Amino acid sequence: MKRLLIVMLIALLFTGCRSRMKIEGTPEFKADIQQGLALIKEHSPEQYKMVLENITRVYLDDKGFNGIHTDRSYSMDKLAHSQYAVYDEYKPYQIAAVLIHEGTHAKRIKDGTARLKEPYEEELAYNAEREFLKQFNNYASLAALEYVELSYQAWKKQGK
């Protein structure tokens, strides 16, 4: 019996039973995050795993900050969320892409390789978004990809 319990505990450790990220906010916000996660899980299991293992918490922020924190929590600004939520068919793709973007930062923070003030860091995160969105060929994913490209160009113009 003890041996069975030990084998079961070891199996749990290696089958992906990890703590899930906490999602905090309005019911609509929580549903949007779940939809984005479901899209990632279905189409890119490796990125899904990366997001869940590295972002500790996702929450709706009313203070104007949209990004990852050093504790690997991600605060999504209410304005950003409202922009993602304009078109229902577009929203899951944009939410999924931003989770992958912030998950990329969170993974590098966790690994100790993040250089959050360096342009290379943002380029890595934007490239992860692009990689995910390019696998689709529908209007919603193309619109999300265009949004990513516009965001990237705006970021580059700011000289960050």
C-alpha positions as CSV (number, residue, x, y, z in Angstrom):
1,M,0.0,0.0,0.0
2,K,2.8,2.4,0.9
3,R,4.5,1.6,-2.4
4,L,1.3,2.4,-4.3
5,L,1.0,5.8,-2.6
6,I,4.7,6.6,-3.4
7,V,4.2,5.6,-7.0
8,M,1.0,7.7,-7.2
9,L,2.8,10.8,-5.7
10,I,5.6,10.4,-8.1
11,A,3.2,10.1,-11.0
12,L,1.4,13.3,-9.9
13,L,4.6,15.2,-9.9
14,F,5.5,14.2,-13.5
15,T,2.0,14.4,-15.1
16,G,1.6,18.1,-15.0
17,C,-0.4,18.5,-11.8
18,R,1.1,21.9,-11.0
19,S,-0.5,24.8,-9.3
20,R,-2.6,26.7,-11.8
21,M,-2.3,30.5,-12.2
22,K,-4.9,32.5,-10.3
23,I,-7.3,34.5,-12.4
24,E,-8.8,37.5,-10.6
25,G,-11.3,40.1,-12.0
26,T,-14.8,40.4,-13.3
27,P,-16.6,37.3,-14.5
28,E,-16.2,38.5,-18.1
29,F,-12.5,39.0,-17.6
30,K,-12.1,35.5,-16.1
31,A,-14.1,34.0,-19.0
32,D,-11.9,35.8,-21.5
33,I,-8.7,34.5,-19.9
34,Q,-10.1,31.0,-19.9
35,Q,-11.0,31.3,-23.6
36,G,-7.5,32.5,-24.4
37,L,-6.0,29.6,-22.4
38,A,-8.3,27.1,-24.1
39,L,-7.2,28.3,-27.5
40,I,-3.5,28.0,-26.6
41,K,-4.1,24.5,-25.1
42,E,-5.8,23.3,-28.2
43,H,-3.3,24.7,-30.7
44,S,0.0,24.9,-28.9
45,P,0.3,22.6,-25.9
46,E,4.0,23.6,-25.3
47,Q,3.1,27.3,-25.1
48,Y,0.1,26.4,-22.9
49,K,2.4,24.6,-20.5
50,M,4.9,27.5,-20.6
51,V,2.1,30.0,-19.7
52,L,0.7,28.0,-16.9
53,E,4.1,27.1,-15.4
54,N,5.4,30.7,-15.4
55,I,2.6,33.2,-14.9
56,T,1.5,33.0,-11.2
57,R,-1.5,35.3,-11.4
58,V,-3.5,37.2,-14.0
59,Y,-5.6,40.1,-12.8
60,L,-7.5,43.1,-14.0
61,D,-5.8,46.3,-13.1
62,D,-7.3,49.8,-12.8
63,K,-4.0,51.6,-12.2
64,G,-3.0,51.7,-15.9
65,F,-0.2,49.1,-15.9
66,N,-0.4,46.3,-18.5
67,G,2.4,43.9,-18.1
68,I,4.4,41.3,-16.2
69,H,5.7,42.0,-12.7
70,T,8.9,40.6,-11.1
71,D,6.7,38.2,-9.0
72,R,5.6,36.8,-12.4
73,S,2.0,38.1,-12.0
74,Y,0.4,39.7,-15.0
75,S,-1.8,42.8,-14.6
76,M,-4.0,43.5,-17.6
77,D,-5.0,47.1,-17.7
78,K,-8.8,47.6,-17.9
79,L,-8.3,49.8,-21.0
80,A,-6.3,47.1,-22.8
81,H,-8.9,44.5,-21.9
82,S,-11.7,46.6,-23.3
83,Q,-9.7,47.1,-26.5
84,Y,-9.2,43.3,-26.8
85,A,-12.9,42.8,-26.2
86,V,-14.2,44.9,-29.1
87,Y,-14.9,41.9,-31.4
88,D,-16.0,38.6,-29.9
89,E,-14.3,36.4,-32.5
90,Y,-11.1,38.4,-32.3
91,K,-10.8,38.4,-28.5
92,P,-9.7,34.8,-27.8
93,Y,-6.8,35.2,-30.2
94,Q,-5.7,38.5,-28.8
95,I,-6.0,37.3,-25.2
96,A,-4.1,34.1,-26.1
97,A,-1.3,36.1,-27.8
98,V,-0.9,38.5,-24.9
99,L,-0.7,35.5,-22.4
100,I,2.0,34.0,-24.5
101,H,3.8,37.4,-24.7
102,E,3.7,37.8,-20.9
103,G,4.4,34.1,-20.3
104,T,7.6,34.5,-22.3
105,H,8.7,37.3,-19.9
106,A,7.6,35.3,-16.9
107,K,9.6,32.3,-18.0
108,R,12.7,34.4,-18.4
109,I,12.2,36.0,-15.0
110,K,11.8,32.6,-13.4
111,D,14.9,31.3,-15.2
112,G,16.9,34.4,-14.2
113,T,17.6,35.3,-17.8
114,A,15.2,38.3,-18.1
115,R,16.6,41.7,-19.0
116,L,13.3,43.6,-18.9
117,K,14.8,46.9,-19.9
118,E,16.5,45.5,-23.0
119,P,14.8,45.7,-26.4
120,Y,15.7,42.0,-27.1
121,E,13.3,41.0,-24.3
122,E,10.3,42.6,-26.0
123,E,11.4,41.2,-29.4
124,L,11.4,37.6,-27.9
125,A,7.9,38.1,-26.5
126,Y,6.5,39.6,-29.7
127,N,8.0,36.8,-31.7
128,A,6.3,34.2,-29.5
129,E,3.0,35.9,-30.1
130,R,3.6,35.9,-33.9
131,E,4.6,32.3,-33.9
132,F,1.3,31.4,-32.2
133,L,-0.9,33.5,-34.4
134,K,0.6,32.6,-37.7
135,Q,-0.6,29.0,-37.4
136,F,-4.2,30.1,-38.0
137,N,-5.6,31.4,-41.3
138,N,-8.8,33.2,-40.4
139,Y,-10.0,36.8,-40.1
140,A,-9.9,36.9,-36.3
141,S,-6.3,35.6,-36.0
142,L,-5.1,37.9,-38.8
143,A,-6.7,40.8,-37.0
144,A,-4.9,39.8,-33.8
145,L,-1.7,39.5,-35.7
146,E,-2.1,42.9,-37.2
147,Y,-2.7,44.3,-33.7
148,V,0.5,42.6,-32.5
149,E,2.4,44.1,-35.5
150,L,1.0,47.6,-34.8
151,S,1.9,47.3,-31.1
152,Y,5.4,46.2,-31.9
153,Q,5.9,49.1,-34.3
154,A,4.6,51.6,-31.7
155,W,6.9,50.1,-29.1
156,K,9.9,50.4,-31.5
157,K,9.0,54.1,-32.2
158,Q,9.0,54.9,-28.5
159,G,12.6,53.8,-28.4
160,K,12.1,51.3,-25.6
